[in-house]
Amino acid sequence: MSIHPIMQKLAAKLERTDLPEFAPGDTVRVQVKIREGEKERLQAFEGTVIACRKGPQGTFTVRKMSFGQGVERIFPYNSKVVDKVEKIRSYEVRRSKLFYLRGLRGKAARLREVERAS
């Protein structure tokens, strides 16, 4: 099933180009816009990318440990809530979905760091 040509043009126009290239296994810091009443502020969510979905409605899932509890958040690529994404470090992984990290703790959850071109 292919996408209609008009939908392809619309998706290409709406696609964000300010986000860096990152892949599952990378550690990223996502600056999220938080609205509190009339004020708006940025809050950082830093963790490991465990999944990516491409396309016009693509998303990426970031997992972090907060006070010993695993927290995952799914961010749409084209969301206005996501202000900025910074790639902090890259790790070598052999899978595209890292859901197995959910069951690992401490040293078992480590990934092998690799130097990638930013």
Protein Blocks (a to p, Z undefined) as FASTA:
>chain_A
ZZdfklmmmmmmmpcfkbccddehiacdddddddehjbccddddddddfbdcedjkbccd
ddddeehiacdddddfklcklmbdcdfbdcddfbfbfklmmmpghjllpccdddddZZ
